[in-house]
Amino acid sequence: MQNYHVVKKVGVILNTDTRNKLLVVSSLVCVVLLVIATFFDLQISNAVINYNSIFGTVF
């Protein structure tokens, strides 16, 4: 008999294997996005910030 995990809010029934695969895939996507953000964060910040504006400098 397979183990099932029920997500009550959405109404989706996932078996344990599918749930584990989804967890691995989403974890890998998060790691890849963090690595990309590591290299491009300074460029994005420099493009967005405006030192002549108090709002742009503070936030």
PDB file of N, CA, C and O in Angstrom:
ATOM      1  N   MET A   1       0.841  -1.181   0.000  1.00  0.00           N
ATOM      2  CA  MET A   1       0.000   0.000   0.000  1.00  0.00           C
ATOM      3  C   MET A   1       0.882   1.239   0.000  1.00  0.00           C
ATOM      4  O   MET A   1       1.824   1.329   0.787  1.00  0.00           O
ATOM      5  N   GLN A   2       0.588   2.190  -0.871  1.00  0.00           N
ATOM      6  CA  GLN A   2       1.396   3.396  -0.976  1.00  0.00           C
ATOM      7  C   GLN A   2       0.986   4.407   0.082  1.00  0.00           C
ATOM      8  O   GLN A   2      -0.169   4.467   0.503  1.00  0.00           O
ATOM      9  N   ASN A   3       1.966   5.199   0.498  1.00  0.00           N
ATOM     10  CA  ASN A   3       1.679   6.277   1.426  1.00  0.00           C
ATOM     11  C   ASN A   3       1.259   7.507   0.634  1.00  0.00           C
ATOM     12  O   ASN A   3       1.863   7.829  -0.389  1.00  0.00           O
ATOM     13  N   TYR A   4       0.241   8.182   1.101  1.00  0.00           N
ATOM     14  CA  TYR A   4      -0.239   9.381   0.440  1.00  0.00           C
ATOM     15  C   TYR A   4      -0.211  10.547   1.411  1.00  0.00           C
ATOM     16  O   TYR A   4      -0.475  10.392   2.603  1.00  0.00           O
ATOM     17  N   HIS A   5       0.111  11.711   0.883  1.00  0.00           N
ATOM     18  CA  HIS A   5       0.109  12.942   1.659  1.00  0.00           C
ATOM     19  C   HIS A   5      -0.962  13.846   1.071  1.00  0.00           C
ATOM     20  O   HIS A   5      -0.927  14.163  -0.118  1.00  0.00           O
ATOM     21  N   VAL A   6      -1.894  14.252   1.881  1.00  0.00           N
ATOM     22  CA  VAL A   6      -3.006  15.071   1.398  1.00  0.00           C
ATOM     23  C   VAL A   6      -2.760  16.518   1.784  1.00  0.00           C
ATOM     24  O   VAL A   6      -2.545  16.836   2.954  1.00  0.00           O
ATOM     25  N   VAL A   7      -2.796  17.386   0.791  1.00  0.00           N
ATOM     26  CA  VAL A   7      -2.714  18.821   1.027  1.00  0.00           C
ATOM     27  C   VAL A   7      -4.148  19.316   1.084  1.00  0.00           C
ATOM     28  O   VAL A   7      -4.817  19.405   0.054  1.00  0.00           O
ATOM     29  N   LYS A   8      -4.627  19.638   2.282  1.00  0.00           N
ATOM     30  CA  LYS A   8      -6.046  19.920   2.471  1.00  0.00           C
ATOM     31  C   LYS A   8      -6.476  21.237   1.848  1.00  0.00           C
ATOM     32  O   LYS A   8      -7.592  21.324   1.336  1.00  0.00           O
ATOM     33  N   LYS A   9      -5.637  22.263   1.871  1.00  0.00           N
ATOM     34  CA  LYS A   9      -6.045  23.564   1.364  1.00  0.00           C
ATOM     35  C   LYS A   9      -6.258  23.538  -0.152  1.00  0.00           C
ATOM     36  O   LYS A   9      -7.182  24.169  -0.666  1.00  0.00           O
ATOM     37  N   VAL A  10      -5.400  22.806  -0.859  1.00  0.00           N
ATOM     38  CA  VAL A  10      -5.495  22.776  -2.314  1.00  0.00           C
ATOM     39  C   VAL A  10      -6.335  21.594  -2.783  1.00  0.00           C
ATOM     40  O   VAL A  10      -6.940  21.649  -3.854  1.00  0.00           O
ATOM     41  N   GLY A  11      -6.377  20.534  -1.995  1.00  0.00           N
ATOM     42  CA  GLY A  11      -7.120  19.349  -2.376  1.00  0.00           C
ATOM     43  C   GLY A  11      -6.337  18.417  -3.265  1.00  0.00           C
ATOM     44  O   GLY A  11      -6.929  17.623  -3.995  1.00  0.00           O
ATOM     45  N   VAL A  12      -5.003  18.494  -3.223  1.00  0.00           N
ATOM     46  CA  VAL A  12      -4.151  17.656  -4.062  1.00  0.00           C
ATOM     47  C   VAL A  12      -3.678  16.468  -3.241  1.00  0.00           C
ATOM     48  O   VAL A  12      -3.277  16.615  -2.086  1.00  0.00           O
ATOM     49  N   ILE A  13      -3.729  15.303  -3.843  1.00  0.00           N
ATOM     50  CA  ILE A  13      -3.223  14.097  -3.176  1.00  0.00           C
ATOM     51  C   ILE A  13      -1.947  13.677  -3.885  1.00  0.00           C
ATOM     52  O   ILE A  13      -1.961  13.378  -5.079  1.00  0.00           O
ATOM     53  N   LEU A  14      -0.839  13.656  -3.144  1.00  0.00           N
ATOM     54  CA  LEU A  14       0.452  13.269  -3.709  1.00  0.00           C
ATOM     55  C   LEU A  14       0.967  12.040  -2.987  1.00  0.00           C
ATOM     56  O   LEU A  14       0.891  11.955  -1.762  1.00  0.00           O
ATOM     57  N   ASN A  15       1.494  11.083  -3.747  1.00  0.00           N
ATOM     58  CA  ASN A  15       2.119   9.969  -3.062  1.00  0.00           C
ATOM     59  C   ASN A  15       3.503  10.405  -2.584  1.00  0.00           C
ATOM     60  O   ASN A  15       3.992  11.465  -2.975  1.00  0.00           O
ATOM     61  N   THR A  16       4.123   9.601  -1.754  1.00  0.00           N
ATOM     62  CA  THR A  16       5.374   9.977  -1.114  1.00  0.00           C
ATOM     63  C   THR A  16       6.489  10.191  -2.125  1.00  0.00           C
ATOM     64  O   THR A  16       7.289  11.114  -1.968  1.00  0.00           O
ATOM     65  N   ASP A  17       6.559   9.362  -3.154  1.00  0.00           N
ATOM     66  CA  ASP A  17       7.607   9.510  -4.164  1.00  0.00           C
ATOM     67  C   ASP A  17       7.478  10.833  -4.909  1.00  0.00           C
ATOM     68  O   ASP A  17       8.472  11.526  -5.126  1.00  0.00           O
ATOM     69  N   THR A  18       6.267  11.182  -5.298  1.00  0.00           N
ATOM     70  CA  THR A  18       6.042  12.439  -6.013  1.00  0.00           C
ATOM     71  C   THR A  18       6.372  13.623  -5.114  1.00  0.00           C
ATOM     72  O   THR A  18       6.962  14.605  -5.565  1.00  0.00           O
ATOM     73  N   ARG A  19       5.994  13.532  -3.854  1.00  0.00           N
ATOM     74  CA  ARG A  19       6.275  14.616  -2.904  1.00  0.00           C
ATOM     75  C   ARG A  19       7.779  14.798  -2.728  1.00  0.00           C
ATOM     76  O   ARG A  19       8.262  15.929  -2.678  1.00  0.00           O
ATOM     77  N   ASN A  20       8.515  13.709  -2.633  1.00  0.00           N
ATOM     78  CA  ASN A  20       9.966  13.800  -2.480  1.00  0.00           C
ATOM     79  C   ASN A  20      10.633  14.366  -3.728  1.00  0.00           C
ATOM     80  O   ASN A  20      11.567  15.161  -3.621  1.00  0.00           O
ATOM     81  N   LYS A  21      10.170  13.972  -4.903  1.00  0.00           N
ATOM     82  CA  LYS A  21      10.714  14.516  -6.151  1.00  0.00           C
ATOM     83  C   LYS A  21      10.442  16.013  -6.254  1.00  0.00           C
ATOM     84  O   LYS A  21      11.311  16.777  -6.674  1.00  0.00           O
ATOM     85  N   LEU A  22       9.249  16.429  -5.873  1.00  0.00           N
ATOM     86  CA  LEU A  22       8.897  17.841  -5.891  1.00  0.00           C
ATOM     87  C   LEU A  22       9.781  18.641  -4.934  1.00  0.00           C
ATOM     88  O   LEU A  22      10.196  19.756  -5.251  1.00  0.00           O
ATOM     89  N   LEU A  23      10.064  18.075  -3.778  1.00  0.00           N
ATOM     90  CA  LEU A  23      10.946  18.721  -2.808  1.00  0.00           C
ATOM     91  C   LEU A  23      12.363  18.869  -3.355  1.00  0.00           C
ATOM     92  O   LEU A  23      12.978  19.923  -3.188  1.00  0.00           O
ATOM     93  N   VAL A  24      12.885  17.840  -3.999  1.00  0.00           N
ATOM     94  CA  VAL A  24      14.234  17.882  -4.554  1.00  0.00           C
ATOM     95  C   VAL A  24      14.316  18.909  -5.685  1.00  0.00           C
ATOM     96  O   VAL A  24      15.265  19.691  -5.746  1.00  0.00           O
ATOM     97  N   VAL A  25      13.336  18.909  -6.569  1.00  0.00           N
ATOM     98  CA  VAL A  25      13.344  19.835  -7.700  1.00  0.00           C
ATOM     99  C   VAL A  25      13.239  21.279  -7.210  1.00  0.00           C
ATOM    100  O   VAL A  25      13.973  22.148  -7.681  1.00  0.00           O
ATOM    101  N   SER A  26      12.345  21.533  -6.281  1.00  0.00           N
ATOM    102  CA  SER A  26      12.198  22.904  -5.782  1.00  0.00           C
ATOM    103  C   SER A  26      13.437  23.342  -5.013  1.00  0.00           C
ATOM    104  O   SER A  26      13.800  24.517  -5.071  1.00  0.00           O
ATOM    105  N   SER A  27      14.093  22.446  -4.303  1.00  0.00           N
ATOM    106  CA  SER A  27      15.333  22.787  -3.609  1.00  0.00           C
ATOM    107  C   SER A  27      16.445  23.129  -4.599  1.00  0.00           C
ATOM    108  O   SER A  27      17.204  24.074  -4.383  1.00  0.00           O
ATOM    109  N   LEU A  28      16.539  22.365  -5.678  1.00  0.00           N
ATOM    110  CA  LEU A  28      17.554  22.637  -6.692  1.00  0.00           C
ATOM    111  C   LEU A  28      17.306  23.980  -7.374  1.00  0.00           C
ATOM    112  O   LEU A  28      18.250  24.725  -7.642  1.00  0.00           O
ATOM    113  N   VAL A  29      16.053  24.288  -7.654  1.00  0.00           N
ATOM    114  CA  VAL A  29      15.718  25.576  -8.267  1.00  0.00           C
ATOM    115  C   VAL A  29      16.119  26.714  -7.333  1.00  0.00           C
ATOM    116  O   VAL A  29      16.675  27.717  -7.782  1.00  0.00           O
ATOM    117  N   CYS A  30      15.841  26.567  -6.044  1.00  0.00           N
ATOM    118  CA  CYS A  30      16.219  27.602  -5.072  1.00  0.00           C
ATOM    119  C   CYS A  30      17.730  27.794  -5.016  1.00  0.00           C
ATOM    120  O   CYS A  30      18.209  28.927  -4.966  1.00  0.00           O
ATOM    121  N   VAL A  31      18.479  26.706  -5.022  1.00  0.00           N
ATOM    122  CA  VAL A  31      19.946  26.798  -4.974  1.00  0.00           C
ATOM    123  C   VAL A  31      20.469  27.491  -6.226  1.00  0.00           C
ATOM    124  O   VAL A  31      21.348  28.348  -6.135  1.00  0.00           O
ATOM    125  N   VAL A  32      19.942  27.133  -7.388  1.00  0.00           N
ATOM    126  CA  VAL A  32      20.383  27.755  -8.640  1.00  0.00           C
ATOM    127  C   VAL A  32      20.084  29.253  -8.626  1.00  0.00           C
ATOM    128  O   VAL A  32      20.926  30.057  -9.028  1.00  0.00           O
ATOM    129  N   LEU A  33      18.888  29.634  -8.163  1.00  0.00           N
ATOM    130  CA  LEU A  33      18.542  31.053  -8.101  1.00  0.00           C
ATOM    131  C   LEU A  33      19.430  31.809  -7.115  1.00  0.00           C
ATOM    132  O   LEU A  33      19.788  32.960  -7.367  1.00  0.00           O
ATOM    133  N   LEU A  34      19.787  31.183  -6.003  1.00  0.00           N
ATOM    134  CA  LEU A  34      20.687  31.828  -5.040  1.00  0.00           C
ATOM    135  C   LEU A  34      22.086  32.018  -5.621  1.00  0.00           C
ATOM    136  O   LEU A  34      22.726  33.041  -5.378  1.00  0.00           O
ATOM    137  N   VAL A  35      22.560  31.039  -6.386  1.00  0.00           N
ATOM    138  CA  VAL A  35      23.884  31.168  -7.009  1.00  0.00           C
ATOM    139  C   VAL A  35      23.865  32.289  -8.049  1.00  0.00           C
ATOM    140  O   VAL A  35      24.801  33.086  -8.117  1.00  0.00           O
ATOM    141  N   ILE A  36      22.821  32.353  -8.845  1.00  0.00           N
ATOM    142  CA  ILE A  36      22.702  33.422  -9.841  1.00  0.00           C
ATOM    143  C   ILE A  36      22.641  34.777  -9.152  1.00  0.00           C
ATOM    144  O   ILE A  36      23.294  35.726  -9.586  1.00  0.00           O
ATOM    145  N   ALA A  37      21.863  34.873  -8.084  1.00  0.00           N
ATOM    146  CA  ALA A  37      21.728  36.137  -7.358  1.00  0.00           C
ATOM    147  C   ALA A  37      23.047  36.569  -6.730  1.00  0.00           C
ATOM    148  O   ALA A  37      23.305  37.764  -6.586  1.00  0.00           O
ATOM    149  N   THR A  38      23.879  35.607  -6.356  1.00  0.00           N
ATOM    150  CA  THR A  38      25.173  35.926  -5.765  1.00  0.00           C
ATOM    151  C   THR A  38      26.040  36.726  -6.723  1.00  0.00           C
ATOM    152  O   THR A  38      26.735  37.651  -6.302  1.00  0.00           O
ATOM    153  N   PHE A  39      26.010  36.385  -7.989  1.00  0.00           N
ATOM    154  CA  PHE A  39      26.884  37.036  -8.953  1.00  0.00           C
ATOM    155  C   PHE A  39      26.298  38.311  -9.553  1.00  0.00           C
ATOM    156  O   PHE A  39      27.048  39.166 -10.024  1.00  0.00           O
ATOM    157  N   PHE A  40      24.974  38.456  -9.545  1.00  0.00           N
ATOM    158  CA  PHE A  40      24.359  39.590 -10.216  1.00  0.00           C
ATOM    159  C   PHE A  40      23.709  40.594  -9.272  1.00  0.00           C
ATOM    160  O   PHE A  40      23.130  41.577  -9.736  1.00  0.00           O
ATOM    161  N   ASP A  41      23.785  40.376  -7.967  1.00  0.00           N
ATOM    162  CA  ASP A  41      23.120  41.260  -7.011  1.00  0.00           C
ATOM    163  C   ASP A  41      23.692  42.672  -7.046  1.00  0.00           C
ATOM    164  O   ASP A  41      22.933  43.640  -7.003  1.00  0.00           O
ATOM    165  N   LEU A  42      24.991  42.809  -7.122  1.00  0.00           N
ATOM    166  CA  LEU A  42      25.610  44.134  -7.132  1.00  0.00           C
ATOM    167  C   LEU A  42      25.223  44.901  -8.401  1.00  0.00           C
ATOM    168  O   LEU A  42      24.951  46.100  -8.333  1.00  0.00           O
ATOM    169  N   GLN A  43      25.194  44.235  -9.539  1.00  0.00           N
ATOM    170  CA  GLN A  43      24.808  44.896 -10.783  1.00  0.00           C
ATOM    171  C   GLN A  43      23.360  45.365 -10.736  1.00  0.00           C
ATOM    172  O   GLN A  43      23.047  46.461 -11.201  1.00  0.00           O
ATOM    173  N   ILE A  44      22.483  44.547 -10.182  1.00  0.00           N
ATOM    174  CA  ILE A  44      21.077  44.929 -10.070  1.00  0.00           C
ATOM    175  C   ILE A  44      20.936  46.103  -9.106  1.00  0.00           C
ATOM    176  O   ILE A  44      20.188  47.041  -9.382  1.00  0.00           O
ATOM    177  N   SER A  45      21.643  46.063  -7.985  1.00  0.00           N
ATOM    178  CA  SER A  45      21.563  47.148  -7.009  1.00  0.00           C
ATOM    179  C   SER A  45      22.069  48.453  -7.595  1.00  0.00           C
ATOM    180  O   SER A  45      21.462  49.503  -7.382  1.00  0.00           O
ATOM    181  N   ASN A  46      23.156  48.403  -8.321  1.00  0.00           N
ATOM    182  CA  ASN A  46      23.693  49.614  -8.940  1.00  0.00           C
ATOM    183  C   ASN A  46      22.757  50.178  -9.999  1.00  0.00           C
ATOM    184  O   ASN A  46      22.708  51.392 -10.197  1.00  0.00           O
ATOM    185  N   ALA A  47      22.022  49.319 -10.677  1.00  0.00           N
ATOM    186  CA  ALA A  47      21.094  49.791 -11.692  1.00  0.00           C
ATOM    187  C   ALA A  47      19.857  50.434 -11.069  1.00  0.00           C
ATOM    188  O   ALA A  47      19.262  51.327 -11.673  1.00  0.00           O
ATOM    189  N   VAL A  48      19.460  49.999  -9.876  1.00  0.00           N
ATOM    190  CA  VAL A  48      18.232  50.474  -9.255  1.00  0.00           C
ATOM    191  C   VAL A  48      18.455  51.701  -8.381  1.00  0.00           C
ATOM    192  O   VAL A  48      17.597  52.582  -8.332  1.00  0.00           O
ATOM    193  N   ILE A  49      19.589  51.778  -7.691  1.00  0.00           N
ATOM    194  CA  ILE A  49      19.790  52.831  -6.691  1.00  0.00           C
ATOM    195  C   ILE A  49      19.997  54.193  -7.355  1.00  0.00           C
ATOM    196  O   ILE A  49      20.582  54.304  -8.433  1.00  0.00           O
ATOM    197  N   ASN A  50      19.504  55.205  -6.683  1.00  0.00           N
ATOM    198  CA  ASN A  50      19.673  56.585  -7.133  1.00  0.00           C
ATOM    199  C   ASN A  50      20.167  57.384  -5.923  1.00  0.00           C
ATOM    200  O   ASN A  50      19.396  57.670  -5.007  1.00  0.00           O
ATOM    201  N   TYR A  51      21.440  57.738  -5.925  1.00  0.00           N
ATOM    202  CA  TYR A  51      22.023  58.432  -4.771  1.00  0.00           C
ATOM    203  C   TYR A  51      21.516  59.867  -4.619  1.00  0.00           C
ATOM    204  O   TYR A  51      21.721  60.471  -3.566  1.00  0.00           O
ATOM    205  N   ASN A  52      20.871  60.421  -5.620  1.00  0.00           N
ATOM    206  CA  ASN A  52      20.330  61.753  -5.536  1.00  0.00           C
ATOM    207  C   ASN A  52      18.939  61.784  -4.889  1.00  0.00           C
ATOM    208  O   ASN A  52      18.395  62.857  -4.631  1.00  0.00           O
ATOM    209  N   SER A  53      18.379  60.627  -4.636  1.00  0.00           N
ATOM    210  CA  SER A  53      17.050  60.533  -4.021  1.00  0.00           C
ATOM    211  C   SER A  53      17.183  59.937  -2.629  1.00  0.00           C
ATOM    212  O   SER A  53      17.864  58.928  -2.446  1.00  0.00           O
ATOM    213  N   ILE A  54      16.537  60.553  -1.651  1.00  0.00           N
ATOM    214  CA  ILE A  54      16.570  60.021  -0.279  1.00  0.00           C
ATOM    215  C   ILE A  54      15.880  58.664  -0.241  1.00  0.00           C
ATOM    216  O   ILE A  54      16.382  57.735   0.392  1.00  0.00           O
ATOM    217  N   PHE A  55      14.733  58.537  -0.910  1.00  0.00           N
ATOM    218  CA  PHE A  55      14.015  57.262  -0.944  1.00  0.00           C
ATOM    219  C   PHE A  55      14.865  56.166  -1.585  1.00  0.00           C
ATOM    220  O   PHE A  55      14.926  55.047  -1.076  1.00  0.00           O
ATOM    221  N   GLY A  56      15.520  56.488  -2.699  1.00  0.00           N
ATOM    222  CA  GLY A  56      16.363  55.509  -3.379  1.00  0.00           C
ATOM    223  C   GLY A  56      17.577  55.103  -2.571  1.00  0.00           C
ATOM    224  O   GLY A  56      18.018  53.956  -2.649  1.00  0.00           O
ATOM    225  N   THR A  57      18.120  56.018  -1.804  1.00  0.00           N
ATOM    226  CA  THR A  57      19.300  55.718  -1.002  1.00  0.00           C
ATOM    227  C   THR A  57      18.920  54.877   0.230  1.00  0.00           C
ATOM    228  O   THR A  57      19.630  53.932   0.576  1.00  0.00           O
ATOM    229  N   VAL A  58      17.822  55.213   0.880  1.00  0.00           N
ATOM    230  CA  VAL A  58      17.440  54.515   2.099  1.00  0.00           C
ATOM    231  C   VAL A  58      16.854  53.147   1.811  1.00  0.00           C
ATOM    232  O   VAL A  58      17.179  52.174   2.492  1.00  0.00           O
ATOM    233  N   PHE A  59      15.997  53.064   0.814  1.00  0.00           N
ATOM    234  CA  PHE A  59      15.310  51.801   0.573  1.00  0.00           C
ATOM    235  C   PHE A  59      15.934  51.020  -0.570  1.00  0.00           C
ATOM    236  O   PHE A  59      15.469  49.930  -0.900  1.00  0.00           O
TER     237      PHE A  59
END
